[in-house]
Amino acid sequence: MVLVRSILVSGLLILAGCSSTHTIDTDFPIPLIERIPASGYLNLTPEFQQYNFIQDEEDRSDMTVILGPAQSSMFSSISDALFAEAAASAKSADITLLPDLDSYQYALPKETGSDFFEVWLKYRLQALDKDGQPIADWLITGYGRATDERLQTQGAGVNEATVEALRDIGTQLTLGFSQQADIRAWLDQNSI
């Protein structure tokens, strides 16, 4: 019985040692672009703002990535850059943006045999008019990569790759939002 307990305790300690938590920590400056002459509202749900990715598959080490604050910061910066005016609510906005994280995927150097930490993010961004009617529904995929050589820990690698993926998403939104066909049609229809 003592041997069984020792094996169980040792196994639990090994499993506990394989678990990690990484907080994505960065600031996203507001891009300098020509703003759309409309009021915009960014609807960040509590689930979005507090989102944690939890990896608990049996064939990988347990890992938690605290992503909510960073993704909220990125979308807030982009929203502030896109619209001439920030609305206080969806009812007072010309356009409301509702982002949702569709997937978070990562690969560690030991998994791919490369020198890189890699992260893929996929967001669904809905744009609604002031009546709550859909204007556009856009899937955006971002990719980030960090070199293993300059990062000493898994946490730093996951953080850096995730930040790069968020910046990729931000760049696509900044440069492509008003060029999306549905957004362009809505802007033209509303003489904006």
N, C-alpha and C positions, 0 to 999 in steps of 0.2 A: 504494500500500500504506500509506503514511504517513497519507494522508487517511482511509482505511478505519479504521485504528487510532484516529485522533483522534475519528472519529465514534463508534466503539464505546466508547472511554473516556468521552466526553462523555455518551453514552446511559447508561452504567452509573452515572456520577456523578449524573445526573438521577434515575434509579431509586432510588439509595441515598438521595437527599434526600427521596424520597417515602415512606420507611419510618419508622415510629415505634413506640416501645414505651411503654406506659403501665402503671404499677403502681397498682392500686387500693389505696389506703391509708386505712384508717379503723378506729376501734374501735367495737364494738357493746356498749353496756351491757346488763346482764342485766335484762330487763323485770320489773316487780313485778306478778305475777299470782298467783292462787290456784293452788297446785301440785297436780298429780294425785298422790294418795297411792300411788305406785308407784315402782319403781326403773326408771330409763331408761338406755340405752346408746346413744351416738351413734357409728355406724360410718362414719368418714370414710376412704375408701380413699386410698391414696397418689396415685392419679390425680386424685381430687377435690381433695386438698390442694395439689397442684402444677399445677393446670389453668391453661393459657394459651390464650386465644382467639387464633387466628392468622388474620388476614384477608389472603388472597393472591389474590383474584379479580382478573382482568385489568382490569376497568373501575373499580376502586377502588384507592386508595393502600394499600400494604402497611401493616398495623398489627398489633401484638401487644398484647393486654391481659392482664396478669398478674393473674388473678382468684382463683386457688386459696387464698392465705392469707386474703383478705377474706371469701370465701364460707364458708370453714371457721370463721372467727371468728364470723360471723353465726349459723351453725347451732349452734355451741357455746354461744353466749349464750342462744339460744332453748331449747335442750335443758336447760341449767342452770335455766332459769325454769320449764319445764314439769313437771319431775318432783321429787318430794320427796327422792329419793335418786338419786345418780349411781352406776351400776353400773360395775365395773371391766372387765367383758366381756359379750358377748352371752349367754353361758351363765348368768351370774348376774343378768341383768336380767329384769324383768317384760315390758318392751317394748324393742325395738331399732329405732332409726330409721336408715334408709339413704337419704341424699339422693344424687341424681344430676342433674347439669346436662343438660337436654335441648337447650336452645338459648340462644345469646347473639346478639342482634341490635342493631344501632345505626344511627342516622341522624345525619349531621352537618348543620349549618346550610346549608352550601353545596349539599348534596344535596336538601334539601327546600325551600329558599328561605325558611325560617323563621328565627327568632332562637334556636332551641333545638337543643341536643344531646339526643338521645333514646336510651334503652336499654330493651330488653325482655329479661327473663330468664324462662326456663321451667324449672322443676325437677320432677322426679318424686321423690316422697317415699314410700318404702315403710316400713310399720310391721310388725314381725314379733314373734311371741310368743316365750317362752323356749325353745320347741321349734323355732324357725325357721320356723313356719307363718305365712303372710300374715294380717295383721289388716286392713290398709288399703293402698291404692295411690292416691296423691293427686297430681294435676298442679296445680301452682301457678304462676301467671304474675304477674310483677311488672313495673312500669313506672317509669322514672325520667326526669326531664327537668331540664335545667339551661339557664339563660338565657345566650345568647352574650354579651350586653352586659356582664355582670359577670365574665366569664372571658376572660382574655387569650390563652389557648393551647388548642389542641385537646386536649392531655393533661388540662388542668384540667377541661374540659367533659366529656370521656369519663369521667373519674374521678367528678365530681359526679353525673352522670346514672346511673352504675353504682351508686354508693352509695345514691342514692334508690331505685333498683330493688331493691337488696338490703333496704333498710329496708321497702319495700312487702311483700316476701316475708316478712320477719320479723314484721310486723304481722299479716299474714294467718295465719301459724302461731300466733302468740301468742293471738290472739283466736278463731281457728277450729278449732284442733287438736282439743280435746275435744268440739267440736260436730259434727265429722264423723260421719256416720251409722255407719260401720264402727267407728270409735274408740269412740263412745258405746255401741254394742252390746257391744263387747269389755269396756268398763269396767263396764257393767251385769252382764254374764255373770260377771265375776270379782269382783263386789261391791266395786268400787273407786269 
